[in-house]
Amino acid sequence: MDVTLVSAPRQRMTKAEKARAKAGEAASDIWPDDLSKAAQKDTDARWTVKYSKAKTTKEGEEDTGLVDISVPHFGYKNHVSIDRKWRFIRGETGTNAARYDGHERSSVLDETNNSKAVWADTRYRSARNEAWLKAQGYRSHIHRKKPRGKPMAKHIRRGNATRSAIRACVRLRERAPWL
């Protein structure tokens, strides 16, 4: 399982219009007098923050390490489940960008798949998801999270590296299907 962020044009709305859009009203209800404006507005897209690592360097000094940076993103998420052996998409769903990735596990996984192994990144790991996967007969190969304020254990880091090697093959096919 994996997620791809899909950008949407940023919307220019008043606070009242934003509140109505977040409440779930359709664009034609928010702007009933101007249907051309309503056709241009995307009321389903949401904001999220994607965290990344950036290297920091100072002039004339060595690399000082990695720092967390947050990148705001407006749009949608495309949740995809890909067959590891045959490398084709088995399940897909789209949500707004603010939706938690772990909620989409049941709508993306394909029960007719012969393999019951699930490979995913840490966004899908939670006690609730692990219990659901076990109850459905799936084997979890989801990345482990780093403990807060502590270094990651060596065996967990090695396990995550192994999982990443398998996920990278599938992600390459997802991004470049002609390979």
N, CA, C and O atoms as a DFTB+ gen file, in Angstrom:
716 C
 N C O
     1  1       0.845      -1.166       0.000
     2  2       0.000       0.000       0.000
     3  2       0.891       1.231       0.000
     4  3       1.958       1.244       0.614
     5  1       0.442       2.250      -0.689
     6  2       1.188       3.486      -0.726
     7  2       0.251       4.646      -1.038
     8  3      -0.875       4.456      -1.497
     9  1       0.744       5.847      -0.777
    10  2      -0.040       7.065      -0.983
    11  2       0.734       8.010      -1.890
    12  3       1.949       8.160      -1.767
    13  1       0.012       8.635      -2.793
    14  2       0.584       9.675      -3.645
    15  2      -0.220      10.946      -3.434
    16  3      -1.450      10.925      -3.477
    17  1       0.477      12.056      -3.206
    18  2      -0.200      13.339      -3.061
    19  2      -0.494      13.910      -4.436
    20  3       0.366      13.912      -5.317
    21  1      -1.717      14.397      -4.613
    22  2      -2.152      15.001      -5.870
    23  2      -2.535      16.450      -5.574
    24  3      -3.445      16.710      -4.787
    25  1      -1.844      17.376      -6.201
    26  2      -2.083      18.798      -5.935
    27  2      -3.360      19.285      -6.611
    28  3      -3.767      18.787      -7.661
    29  1      -3.965      20.259      -5.980
    30  2      -5.135      20.943      -6.545
    31  2      -4.851      22.438      -6.476
    32  3      -4.098      22.883      -5.609
    33  1      -5.441      23.216      -7.376
    34  2      -5.230      24.672      -7.309
    35  2      -5.761      25.229      -5.995
    36  3      -6.841      24.847      -5.544
    37  1      -5.013      26.120      -5.392
    38  2      -5.439      26.720      -4.129
    39  2      -6.663      27.576      -4.367
    40  3      -6.766      28.279      -5.372
    41  1      -7.576      27.507      -3.439
    42  2      -8.845      28.212      -3.571
    43  2      -8.785      29.550      -2.852
    44  3      -8.254      29.646      -1.746
    45  1      -9.320      30.557      -3.471
    46  2      -9.404      31.888      -2.870
    47  2     -10.851      32.093      -2.432
    48  3     -11.728      32.405      -3.238
    49  1     -11.075      31.908      -1.131
    50  2     -12.433      32.025      -0.595
    51  2     -12.405      32.856       0.671
    52  3     -11.368      32.973       1.324
    53  1     -13.555      33.438       1.021
    54  2     -13.695      34.168       2.269
    55  2     -13.808      33.157       3.406
    56  3     -13.991      31.963       3.168
    57  1     -13.698      33.643       4.643
    58  2     -13.805      32.743       5.796
    59  2     -15.168      32.061       5.848
    60  3     -15.256      30.881       6.188
    61  1     -16.210      32.776       5.521
    62  2     -17.555      32.196       5.529
    63  2     -17.680      31.107       4.466
    64  3     -18.276      30.059       4.714
    65  1     -17.119      31.358       3.284
    66  2     -17.172      30.351       2.216
    67  2     -16.357      29.115       2.589
    68  3     -16.771      27.992       2.304
    69  1     -15.187      29.318       3.232
    70  2     -14.372      28.185       3.677
    71  2     -15.110      27.346       4.710
    72  3     -15.066      26.117       4.662
    73  1     -15.783      28.002       5.637
    74  2     -16.525      27.281       6.672
    75  2     -17.636      26.440       6.052
    76  3     -17.856      25.303       6.468
    77  1     -18.333      26.984       5.066
    78  2     -19.402      26.234       4.399
    79  2     -18.839      25.061       3.603
    80  3     -19.447      23.992       3.558
    81  1     -17.674      25.257       2.970
    82  2     -17.043      24.178       2.214
    83  2     -16.590      23.059       3.147
    84  3     -16.750      21.883       2.819
    85  1     -16.023      23.409       4.315
    86  2     -15.599      22.397       5.282
    87  2     -16.787      21.661       5.884
    88  3     -16.664      20.506       6.291
    89  1     -17.932      22.323       5.943
    90  2     -19.142      21.680       6.466
    91  2     -19.718      20.674       5.480
    92  3     -20.625      19.918       5.829
    93  1     -19.204      20.655       4.251
    94  2     -19.638      19.668       3.272
    95  2     -20.635      20.167       2.252
    96  3     -21.203      19.374       1.502
    97  1     -20.858      21.465       2.213
    98  2     -21.805      22.000       1.236
    99  2     -21.213      21.949      -0.171
   100  3     -20.001      22.083      -0.342
   101  1     -22.048      21.761      -1.157
   102  2     -21.618      21.732      -2.553
   103  2     -21.328      23.155      -3.028
   104  3     -21.854      24.124      -2.480
   105  1     -20.488      23.265      -4.047
   106  2     -20.131      24.581      -4.581
   107  2     -21.353      25.307      -5.128
   108  3     -21.443      26.529      -5.013
   109  1     -22.300      24.574      -5.725
   110  2     -23.504      25.219      -6.267
   111  2     -24.391      25.782      -5.157
   112  3     -25.170      26.702      -5.405
   113  1     -24.287      25.243      -3.929
   114  2     -25.049      25.786      -2.797
   115  2     -24.363      27.021      -2.209
   116  3     -25.030      27.937      -1.727
   117  1     -23.035      27.039      -2.253
   118  2     -22.299      28.172      -1.691
   119  2     -22.411      29.390      -2.601
   120  3     -22.558      30.510      -2.113
   121  1     -22.343      29.185      -3.930
   122  2     -22.445      30.269      -4.892
   123  2     -23.620      30.011      -5.838
   124  3     -23.396      29.714      -7.011
   125  1     -24.889      30.118      -5.356
   126  2     -26.033      29.811      -6.219
   127  2     -26.258      30.839      -7.334
   128  3     -26.822      30.509      -8.377
   129  1     -25.819      32.081      -7.113
   130  2     -26.030      33.136      -8.110
   131  2     -24.982      33.135      -9.211
   132  3     -25.220      33.672     -10.293
   133  1     -23.827      32.537      -8.949
   134  2     -22.726      32.563      -9.913
   135  2     -22.251      31.128     -10.162
   136  3     -21.273      30.678      -9.564
   137  1     -22.950      30.417     -11.047
   138  2     -22.609      29.020     -11.317
   139  2     -21.268      28.877     -12.033
   140  3     -20.626      27.832     -11.927
   141  1     -20.839      29.896     -12.753
   142  2     -19.519      29.834     -13.392
   143  2     -18.417      29.858     -12.334
   144  3     -17.393      29.192     -12.490
   145  1     -18.620      30.619     -11.261
   146  2     -17.663      30.639     -10.161
   147  2     -17.707      29.310      -9.412
   148  3     -16.665      28.781      -9.027
   149  1     -18.888      28.776      -9.207
   150  2     -19.034      27.499      -8.507
   151  2     -18.361      26.369      -9.270
   152  3     -17.836      25.436      -8.663
   153  1     -18.372      26.447     -10.600
   154  2     -17.731      25.408     -11.410
   155  2     -16.216      25.446     -11.277
   156  3     -15.549      24.440     -11.515
   157  1     -15.670      26.588     -10.901
   158  2     -14.223      26.732     -10.779
   159  2     -13.689      26.383      -9.392
   160  3     -12.481      26.232      -9.213
   161  1     -14.577      26.256      -8.418
   162  2     -14.147      26.042      -7.039
   163  2     -14.105      24.556      -6.693
   164  3     -14.998      23.796      -7.066
   165  1     -13.066      24.157      -5.983
   166  2     -12.902      22.790      -5.497
   167  2     -13.159      22.803      -3.997
   168  3     -12.308      23.251      -3.229
   169  1     -14.309      22.322      -3.576
   170  2     -14.673      22.372      -2.161
   171  2     -14.319      21.093      -1.412
   172  3     -14.540      21.016      -0.204
   173  1     -13.776      20.092      -2.093
   174  2     -13.442      18.819      -1.443
   175  2     -11.975      18.707      -1.045
   176  3     -11.655      17.942      -0.135
   177  1     -11.079      19.436      -1.688
   178  2      -9.649      19.362      -1.389
   179  2      -9.378      19.959      -0.012
   180  3     -10.089      20.854       0.443
   181  1      -8.333      19.445       0.644
   182  2      -7.972      19.911       1.983
   183  2      -6.455      20.079       2.087
   184  3      -5.694      19.590       1.252
   185  1      -6.044      20.790       3.142
   186  2      -4.629      21.005       3.418
   187  2      -4.078      19.875       4.279
   188  3      -4.784      19.316       5.118
   189  1      -2.815      19.549       4.059
   190  2      -2.078      18.647       4.926
   191  2      -0.633      19.112       4.947
   192  3      -0.232      19.954       4.143
   193  1       0.145      18.563       5.864
   194  2       1.554      18.894       5.952
   195  2       2.346      17.613       5.756
   196  3       2.115      16.618       6.443
   197  1       3.272      17.643       4.825
   198  2       4.146      16.502       4.592
   199  2       5.487      16.823       5.228
   200  3       6.079      17.866       4.952
   201  1       5.963      15.925       6.080
   202  2       7.243      16.134       6.742
   203  2       8.343      15.458       5.944
   204  3       8.165      14.365       5.407
   205  1       9.467      16.124       5.880
   206  2      10.592      15.621       5.096
   207  2      11.878      15.923       5.853
   208  3      11.868      16.631       6.860
   209  1      12.962      15.391       5.366
   210  2      14.273      15.655       5.957
   211  2      15.074      16.509       4.984
   212  3      15.081      16.247       3.781
   213  1      15.737      17.513       5.495
   214  2      16.587      18.367       4.673
   215  2      17.969      18.425       5.311
   216  3      18.094      18.498       6.533
   217  1      18.986      18.393       4.493
   218  2      20.346      18.504       5.002
   219  2      20.654      19.971       5.256
   220  3      20.263      20.854       4.492
   221  1      21.359      20.202       6.339
   222  2      21.766      21.564       6.652
   223  2      23.278      21.658       6.544
   224  3      23.995      20.777       7.019
   225  1      23.749      22.689       5.942
   226  2      25.188      22.948       5.857
   227  2      25.419      24.432       6.106
   228  3      24.576      25.279       5.810
   229  1      26.566      24.705       6.647
   230  2      26.959      26.099       6.862
   231  2      28.156      26.378       5.978
   232  3      28.929      25.475       5.660
   233  1      28.303      27.602       5.591
   234  2      29.410      28.004       4.726
   235  2      30.742      27.597       5.353
   236  3      31.043      27.976       6.485
   237  1      31.538      26.824       4.612
   238  2      32.875      26.455       5.057
   239  2      32.916      25.377       6.123
   240  3      33.990      25.075       6.644
   241  1      31.769      24.784       6.467
   242  2      31.746      23.735       7.486
   243  2      31.229      22.443       6.890
   244  3      30.712      22.411       5.773
   245  1      31.380      21.383       7.659
   246  2      30.874      20.088       7.222
   247  2      29.358      20.032       7.400
   248  3      28.744      20.913       8.003
   249  1      28.781      18.965       6.855
   250  2      27.342      18.743       6.962
   251  2      26.967      18.589       8.430
   252  3      27.572      17.785       9.140
   253  1      25.986      19.342       8.893
   254  2      25.584      19.300      10.297
   255  2      24.468      18.308      10.566
   256  3      24.022      18.201      11.709
   257  1      23.995      17.572       9.557
   258  2      22.973      16.557       9.795
   259  2      21.659      16.866       9.118
   260  3      21.567      17.754       8.270
   261  1      20.643      16.118       9.507
   262  2      19.312      16.264       8.921
   263  2      18.389      17.005       9.876
   264  3      18.473      16.829      11.091
   265  1      17.525      17.821       9.335
   266  2      16.514      18.513      10.124
   267  2      15.148      18.253       9.497
   268  3      15.034      18.054       8.288
   269  1      14.120      18.258      10.331
   270  2      12.756      18.093       9.827
   271  2      12.274      19.397       9.208
   272  3      12.466      20.475       9.770
   273  1      11.651      19.283       8.053
   274  2      10.990      20.433       7.464
   275  2       9.555      20.017       7.151
   276  3       9.287      18.848       6.875
   277  1       8.659      20.958       7.195
   278  2       7.268      20.665       6.883
   279  2       6.893      21.398       5.602
   280  3       7.169      22.586       5.439
   281  1       6.261      20.660       4.703
   282  2       5.857      21.215       3.420
   283  2       4.336      21.164       3.338
   284  3       3.774      20.070       3.288
   285  1       3.646      22.312       3.321
   286  2       2.186      22.283       3.206
   287  2       1.761      21.825       1.820
   288  3       2.414      22.128       0.821
   289  1       0.664      21.094       1.778
   290  2       0.160      20.549       0.510
   291  2      -1.358      20.683       0.493
   292  3      -2.027      20.328       1.463
   293  1      -1.900      21.192      -0.606
   294  2      -3.343      21.323      -0.776
   295  2      -3.786      20.407      -1.901
   296  3      -3.269      20.485      -3.015
   297  1      -4.735      19.550      -1.612
   298  2      -5.242      18.674      -2.665
   299  2      -5.811      17.384      -2.145
   300  3      -6.633      17.369      -1.229
   301  1      -5.363      16.294      -2.743
   302  2      -5.927      14.972      -2.487
   303  2      -4.826      13.952      -2.257
   304  3      -3.652      14.220      -2.511
   305  1      -5.219      12.771      -1.769
   306  2      -4.320      11.632      -1.655
   307  2      -4.903      10.500      -2.482
   308  3      -6.107      10.244      -2.449
   309  1      -4.045       9.835      -3.216
   310  2      -4.434       8.669      -3.987
   311  2      -3.845       7.449      -3.273
   312  3      -2.628       7.264      -3.283
   313  1      -4.680       6.622      -2.660
   314  2      -4.256       5.429      -1.938
   315  2      -4.291       4.253      -2.906
   316  3      -5.311       4.003      -3.548
   317  1      -3.175       3.531      -3.011
   318  2      -3.055       2.470      -4.004
   319  2      -2.518       1.203      -3.353
   320  3      -1.634       1.256      -2.497
   321  1      -3.060       0.071      -3.766
   322  2      -2.551      -1.240      -3.378
   323  2      -2.059      -1.922      -4.648
   324  3      -2.803      -2.059      -5.620
   325  1      -0.794      -2.347      -4.629
   326  2      -0.174      -2.924      -5.822
   327  2       0.227      -4.366      -5.539
   328  3       0.723      -4.680      -4.457
   329  1       0.010      -5.234      -6.511
   330  2       0.401      -6.628      -6.413
   331  2       1.924      -6.706      -6.487
   332  3       2.526      -6.205      -7.436
   333  1       2.547      -7.331      -5.492
   334  2       4.003      -7.385      -5.443
   335  2       4.574      -8.244      -6.564
   336  3       5.584      -7.877      -7.163
   337  1       3.946      -9.379      -6.859
   338  2       4.479     -10.299      -7.864
   339  2       4.249      -9.785      -9.280
   340  3       5.188      -9.712     -10.073
   341  1       3.026      -9.433      -9.600
   342  2       2.682      -9.039     -10.972
   343  2       2.790      -7.542     -11.209
   344  3       2.790      -7.092     -12.355
   345  1       2.882      -6.769     -10.133
   346  2       3.078      -5.327     -10.184
   347  2       1.988      -4.577     -10.943
   348  3       2.272      -3.722     -11.781
   349  1       0.757      -4.906     -10.639
   350  2      -0.333      -4.099     -11.177
   351  2      -1.216      -3.666     -10.018
   352  3      -1.180      -4.257      -8.939
   353  1      -2.002      -2.635     -10.250
   354  2      -2.825      -2.053      -9.191
   355  2      -3.998      -2.972      -8.894
   356  3      -4.749      -3.346      -9.795
   357  1      -4.151      -3.334      -7.623
   358  2      -5.254      -4.188      -7.178
   359  2      -6.401      -3.375      -6.589
   360  3      -7.567      -3.747      -6.719
   361  1      -6.065      -2.274      -5.945
   362  2      -7.091      -1.432      -5.334
   363  2      -6.652       0.016      -5.315
   364  3      -5.461       0.309      -5.218
   365  1      -7.614       0.926      -5.407
   366  2      -7.300       2.349      -5.447
   367  2      -8.481       3.127      -4.892
   368  3      -9.638       2.782      -5.132
   369  1      -8.179       4.168      -4.155
   370  2      -9.211       5.080      -3.683
   371  2      -8.596       6.469      -3.521
   372  3      -7.395       6.596      -3.282
   373  1      -9.404       7.485      -3.647
   374  2      -8.943       8.853      -3.500
   375  2      -9.660       9.545      -2.367
   376  3     -10.868       9.380      -2.197
   377  1      -8.922      10.324      -1.583
   378  2      -9.499      11.077      -0.471
   379  2      -8.907      12.473      -0.468
   380  3      -7.989      12.772      -1.232
   381  1      -9.439      13.329       0.399
   382  2      -8.804      14.632       0.547
   383  2      -7.478      14.441       1.274
   384  3      -7.265      13.418       1.925
   385  1      -6.594      15.418       1.164
   386  2      -5.230      15.276       1.676
   387  2      -5.165      15.198       3.196
   388  3      -4.176      14.702       3.735
   389  1      -6.180      15.669       3.898
   390  2      -6.145      15.677       5.352
   391  2      -6.534      14.334       5.967
   392  3      -6.326      14.129       7.163
   393  1      -7.086      13.428       5.190
   394  2      -7.550      12.145       5.729
   395  2      -6.370      11.279       6.158
   396  3      -5.351      11.219       5.470
   397  1      -6.517      10.613       7.297
   398  2      -5.479       9.723       7.831
   399  2      -5.339       8.512       6.919
   400  3      -6.337       7.891       6.551
   401  1      -4.097       8.171       6.551
   402  2      -3.838       7.097       5.605
   403  2      -4.329       5.743       6.097
   404  3      -4.817       4.940       5.301
   405  1      -4.211       5.478       7.383
   406  2      -4.584       4.184       7.934
   407  2      -6.060       3.844       7.809
   408  3      -6.425       2.672       7.889
   409  1      -6.912       4.832       7.616
   410  2      -8.350       4.584       7.476
   411  2      -8.692       3.903       6.155
   412  3      -9.756       3.296       6.033
   413  1      -7.819       3.993       5.179
   414  2      -8.122       3.503       3.831
   415  2      -7.663       2.070       3.591
   416  3      -7.793       1.574       2.472
   417  1      -7.134       1.392       4.596
   418  2      -6.596       0.053       4.394
   419  2      -7.643      -0.942       3.913
   420  3      -7.331      -1.778       3.065
   421  1      -8.865      -0.886       4.416
   422  2      -9.881      -1.863       4.017
   423  2     -10.416      -1.595       2.616
   424  3     -10.828      -2.527       1.925
   425  1     -10.415      -0.343       2.189
   426  2     -10.934      -0.048       0.855
   427  2      -9.888      -0.266      -0.233
   428  3     -10.236      -0.324      -1.412
   429  1      -8.630      -0.386       0.133
   430  2      -7.563      -0.553      -0.847
   431  2      -7.155      -2.016      -1.013
   432  3      -6.844      -2.448      -2.123
   433  1      -7.155      -2.773       0.069
   434  2      -6.709      -4.168      -0.003
   435  2      -7.725      -5.033      -0.747
   436  3      -8.934      -4.867      -0.591
   437  1      -7.211      -5.955      -1.556
   438  2      -8.030      -6.830      -2.385
   439  2      -8.081      -8.222      -1.752
   440  3      -7.050      -8.881      -1.614
   441  1      -9.268      -8.665      -1.371
   442  2      -9.411      -9.966      -0.709
   443  2      -9.185     -11.140      -1.650
   444  3      -8.931     -12.252      -1.187
   445  1      -9.272     -10.921      -2.960
   446  2      -9.076     -12.021      -3.904
   447  2      -7.602     -12.275      -4.208
   448  3      -7.268     -13.216      -4.928
   449  1      -6.726     -11.442      -3.662
   450  2      -5.294     -11.612      -3.871
   451  2      -4.827     -12.874      -3.145
   452  3      -5.201     -13.093      -1.993
   453  1      -4.024     -13.699      -3.796
   454  2      -3.531     -14.934      -3.187
   455  2      -2.575     -14.655      -2.041
   456  3      -2.587     -15.381      -1.047
   457  1      -1.753     -13.632      -2.149
   458  2      -0.810     -13.295      -1.094
   459  2      -1.521     -12.485      -0.017
   460  3      -2.304     -11.583      -0.315
   461  1      -1.241     -12.811       1.204
   462  2      -1.835     -12.073       2.324
   463  2      -0.804     -11.199       3.023
   464  3      -1.040     -10.744       4.142
   465  1       0.342     -10.956       2.377
   466  2       1.368     -10.083       2.941
   467  2       1.055      -8.636       2.585
   468  3       0.725      -8.330       1.439
   469  1       1.158      -7.754       3.560
   470  2       0.888      -6.332       3.363
   471  2       2.166      -5.560       3.654
   472  3       2.698      -5.616       4.763
   473  1       2.655      -4.837       2.648
   474  2       3.854      -4.012       2.760
   475  2       3.417      -2.558       2.699
   476  3       2.729      -2.155       1.762
   477  1       3.814      -1.763       3.696
   478  2       3.413      -0.355       3.717
   479  2       4.387       0.432       4.578
   480  3       5.218      -0.144       5.280
   481  1       4.276       1.767       4.518
   482  2       5.140       2.593       5.346
   483  2       4.496       2.850       6.702
   484  3       3.400       2.362       6.977
   485  1       5.176       3.613       7.544
   486  2       4.742       3.787       8.929
   487  2       3.402       4.495       9.072
   488  3       2.771       4.400      10.124
   489  1       2.953       5.201       8.039
   490  2       1.663       5.892       8.147
   491  2       0.516       4.920       8.348
   492  3      -0.534       5.303       8.866
   493  1       0.695       3.673       7.950
   494  2      -0.362       2.676       8.080
   495  2      -0.280       1.883       9.375
   496  3      -1.183       1.092       9.651
   497  1       0.765       2.059      10.185
   498  2       0.922       1.270      11.400
   499  2       0.170       1.909      12.562
   500  3       0.415       3.061      12.922
   501  1      -0.735       1.153      13.132
   502  2      -1.416       1.519      14.372
   503  2      -1.899       0.213      14.987
   504  3      -2.000      -0.797      14.291
   505  1      -2.192       0.220      16.257
   506  2      -2.668      -0.991      16.925
   507  2      -3.988      -1.455      16.300
   508  3      -4.222      -2.653      16.145
   509  1      -4.835      -0.507      15.949
   510  2      -6.127      -0.841      15.337
   511  2      -5.942      -1.495      13.961
   512  3      -6.601      -2.487      13.652
   513  1      -5.050      -0.941      13.142
   514  2      -4.798      -1.524      11.824
   515  2      -4.146      -2.893      11.924
   516  3      -4.485      -3.800      11.164
   517  1      -3.206      -3.049      12.861
   518  2      -2.551      -4.351      13.038
   519  2      -3.569      -5.412      13.466
   520  3      -3.527      -6.543      12.983
   521  1      -4.476      -5.050      14.365
   522  2      -5.513      -5.998      14.803
   523  2      -6.451      -6.344      13.647
   524  3      -6.834      -7.503      13.488
   525  1      -6.823      -5.350      12.844
   526  2      -7.701      -5.597      11.705
   527  2      -7.031      -6.509      10.684
   528  3      -7.661      -7.437      10.177
   529  1      -5.765      -6.255      10.379
   530  2      -5.036      -7.089       9.426
   531  2      -4.964      -8.535       9.906
   532  3      -5.163      -9.465       9.125
   533  1      -4.679      -8.717      11.190
   534  2      -4.593     -10.074      11.752
   535  2      -5.943     -10.777      11.693
   536  3      -6.011     -11.965      11.378
   537  1      -7.018     -10.050      11.996
   538  2      -8.365     -10.638      11.965
   539  2      -8.776     -11.033      10.550
   540  3      -9.531     -11.989      10.373
   541  1      -8.289     -10.311       9.543
   542  2      -8.614     -10.613       8.147
   543  2      -7.684     -11.651       7.541
   544  3      -7.873     -12.054       6.393
   545  1      -6.675     -12.092       8.301
   546  2      -5.749     -13.112       7.812
   547  2      -4.555     -12.567       7.050
   548  3      -3.867     -13.328       6.369
   549  1      -4.286     -11.263       7.147
   550  2      -3.138     -10.668       6.473
   551  2      -1.896     -10.756       7.365
   552  3      -2.009     -10.788       8.590
   553  1      -0.717     -10.795       6.748
   554  2       0.562     -10.737       7.449
   555  2       1.122      -9.331       7.269
   556  3       1.310      -8.864       6.146
   557  1       1.381      -8.675       8.373
   558  2       1.832      -7.289       8.329
   559  2       3.344      -7.214       8.142
   560  3       4.107      -7.813       8.901
   561  1       3.763      -6.471       7.120
   562  2       5.161      -6.114       6.898
   563  2       5.252      -4.593       6.828
   564  3       5.928      -4.037       5.964
   565  1       4.566      -3.939       7.742
   566  2       4.511      -2.488       7.767
   567  2       5.719      -1.965       8.545
   568  3       6.101      -2.531       9.569
   569  1       6.315      -0.877       8.048
   570  2       7.486      -0.294       8.694
   571  2       7.201       0.027      10.155
   572  3       6.074       0.354      10.526
   573  1       8.225      -0.072      10.963
   574  2       8.134       0.279      12.379
   575  2       8.509       1.746      12.561
   576  3       9.342       2.285      11.832
   577  1       7.883       2.376      13.542
   578  2       8.167       3.775      13.831
   579  2       9.373       3.889      14.761
   580  3       9.661       2.991      15.553
   581  1      10.066       5.018      14.641
   582  2      11.181       5.306      15.533
   583  2      10.611       5.772      16.874
   584  3       9.695       6.594      16.904
   585  1      11.148       5.251      17.986
   586  2      10.666       5.730      19.285
   587  2      10.987       7.207      19.473
   588  3      12.072       7.665      19.116
   589  1      10.057       7.932      20.023
   590  2      10.234       9.374      20.206
   591  2      11.346       9.645      21.215
   592  3      11.333       9.109      22.323
   593  1      12.297      10.472      20.827
   594  2      13.369      10.879      21.725
   595  2      14.462       9.853      21.911
   596  3      15.368      10.073      22.714
   597  1      14.413       8.734      21.195
   598  2      15.426       7.688      21.327
   599  2      15.906       7.302      19.935
   600  3      15.197       7.495      18.948
   601  1      17.108       6.758      19.864
   602  2      17.545       6.256      18.559
   603  2      16.811       4.967      18.217
   604  3      16.371       4.236      19.104
   605  1      16.684       4.699      16.931
   606  2      16.008       3.480      16.493
   607  2      16.920       2.278      16.747
   608  3      18.123       2.328      16.488
   609  1      16.328       1.206      17.256
   610  2      17.095      -0.016      17.518
   611  2      17.658      -0.570      16.209
   612  3      17.045      -0.433      15.150
   613  1      18.827      -1.194      16.298
   614  2      19.520      -1.680      15.107
   615  2      18.696      -2.717      14.349
   616  3      18.636      -2.676      13.120
   617  1      18.055      -3.651      15.068
   618  2      17.276      -4.702      14.394
   619  2      16.025      -4.130      13.716
   620  3      15.601      -4.640      12.678
   621  1      15.439      -3.092      14.283
   622  2      14.276      -2.454      13.654
   623  2      14.717      -1.696      12.410
   624  3      14.024      -1.721      11.393
   625  1      15.853      -1.026      12.480
   626  2      16.386      -0.302      11.321
   627  2      16.683      -1.263      10.168
   628  3      16.382      -0.959       9.014
   629  1      17.274      -2.427      10.478
   630  2      17.562      -3.424       9.438
   631  2      16.270      -3.970       8.841
   632  3      16.179      -4.159       7.628
   633  1      15.270      -4.226       9.685
   634  2      13.981      -4.712       9.195
   635  2      13.304      -3.704       8.283
   636  3      12.738      -4.075       7.254
   637  1      13.358      -2.431       8.654
   638  2      12.786      -1.377       7.810
   639  2      13.530      -1.267       6.484
   640  3      12.916      -1.016       5.447
   641  1      14.852      -1.456       6.512
   642  2      15.636      -1.400       5.262
   643  2      15.226      -2.533       4.330
   644  3      15.131      -2.337       3.119
   645  1      14.983      -3.717       4.886
   646  2      14.535      -4.850       4.077
   647  2      13.160      -4.569       3.481
   648  3      12.922      -4.835       2.303
   649  1      12.266      -4.034       4.291
   650  2      10.923      -3.693       3.792
   651  2      11.000      -2.622       2.717
   652  3      10.253      -2.672       1.739
   653  1      11.896      -1.651       2.885
   654  2      12.035      -0.575       1.897
   655  2      12.519      -1.105       0.560
   656  3      12.093      -0.621      -0.489
   657  1      13.406      -2.094       0.583
   658  2      13.926      -2.657      -0.672
   659  2      12.801      -3.299      -1.475
   660  3      12.776      -3.186      -2.701
   661  1      11.884      -3.961      -0.809
   662  2      10.756      -4.601      -1.498
   663  2       9.759      -3.549      -1.971
   664  3       9.259      -3.632      -3.093
   665  1       9.466      -2.559      -1.126
   666  2       8.511      -1.513      -1.512
   667  2       9.051      -0.659      -2.648
   668  3       8.276      -0.176      -3.474
   669  1      10.374      -0.461      -2.708
   670  2      10.964       0.388      -3.749
   671  2      10.736      -0.205      -5.136
   672  3      10.520       0.545      -6.087
   673  1      10.777      -1.524      -5.278
   674  2      10.529      -2.160      -6.580
   675  2       9.127      -1.839      -7.066
   676  3       8.934      -1.516      -8.238
   677  1       8.161      -1.924      -6.188
   678  2       6.771      -1.679      -6.559
   679  2       6.550      -0.199      -6.817
   680  3       5.843       0.160      -7.759
   681  1       7.142       0.673      -5.997
   682  2       6.967       2.115      -6.189
   683  2       7.574       2.563      -7.501
   684  3       7.043       3.468      -8.144
   685  1       8.673       1.951      -7.915
   686  2       9.274       2.292      -9.201
   687  2       8.300       1.968     -10.325
   688  3       8.157       2.757     -11.258
   689  1       7.635       0.833     -10.255
   690  2       6.656       0.470     -11.280
   691  2       5.444       1.394     -11.241
   692  3       4.872       1.724     -12.280
   693  1       5.057       1.808     -10.032
   694  2       3.898       2.703      -9.909
   695  2       4.197       4.041     -10.581
   696  3       3.333       4.597     -11.259
   697  1       5.401       4.559     -10.403
   698  2       5.760       5.851     -10.954
   699  2       6.131       5.764     -12.447
   700  3       5.898       6.712     -13.197
   701  1       6.710       4.619     -12.878
   702  2       7.132       4.441     -14.264
   703  2       6.660       3.081     -14.771
   704  3       7.448       2.137     -14.809
   705  1       5.387       2.962     -15.161
   706  2       4.820       1.654     -15.521
   707  2       5.426       1.047     -16.772
   708  3       5.207      -0.137     -17.029
   709  1       6.182       1.807     -17.565
   710  2       6.757       1.240     -18.791
   711  2       7.967       0.364     -18.489
   712  3       8.439      -0.336     -19.385
   713  1       8.497       0.374     -17.240
   714  2       9.664      -0.452     -16.909
   715  2       9.304      -1.914     -16.780
   716  3      10.172      -2.742     -16.505
